Amino acid sequence: MLYLIVRKLPLLYGIFGSKDDNLLYKIERSILGGVKIFQLRMKGAPREEIIKIGKNVKKLCEFFGVIFIVNDDPEIALLLQADGVHIGKDDADIAYVRKKIGNKILGVSCYDSIERAREAEGLGVDYVSMSSPFPSPTKKDKKIVPFETIKKAKDVLKIPLYVIGGINKDNVSLLLSKVKCGICAISGIYEGEDPFINAFEMREKILLYNEGSLTF
């Protein structure tokens, strides 16, 4: 293990970036509802568009004191002066990204692999995510990861563990009753006209299962 600095991170993590005329409004409403770490995820969008939108998202997150993460691209994260970057298995090498971004936050998708999560922890990432505990509207072919696997990962990791995939205000309690973890949501927060209610209800349930705390 190179080093291990365990950061305190928020438990409710919003991810959004779909083509939407109300994108900034929806992000703001989710923040007011309880999102304290936000990832801009614009898969397949031109780099120039990501940067243009990212500048406004950065300002919004900065104003509300929310951690701002960029998906996939450490170069864009640095250009936007984001707080960090999140990468998957098909993106850049973990060790390379850690060196590239220095002390910024680095998150890694680990899917259903405890082995990948432990390896990422050893390479100095700040958090990992696992998926999917429920059928995912975003990735319909995603296989289900058992609660037992998530619980085992939580028990062996020292860094924060987020879970993503099909989580919404109606089923988040089921997950939290099995394992105390951070919650990531895309459609579970941003689907519909006003994400405030979705985020707020998830926030309240996180508080209930985490003894009044909204951070790891």
Buried (B, 14 or more C-beta within 10 A) or exposed (E): EEEEEEBEBBBBBBBBBBEEEEBBBBBBBBBEBBBBBBBBBBEEBEEEEBBEBBEEBBEBBEEBEBBBBBBBBBBBBBBBEBBBBBBBEEBBEBEEBBEBBEEBBBBBBBBBBBEBBBBBBEBBBBBBBBBBBBEBEBBEEBEBBEBEBBBBBBEEBEBBBBBBBBBBBEBBBEBBEBBBBBBBBBBBBBBEEBBBBBBBBBBEBBBEBBEEEEBB
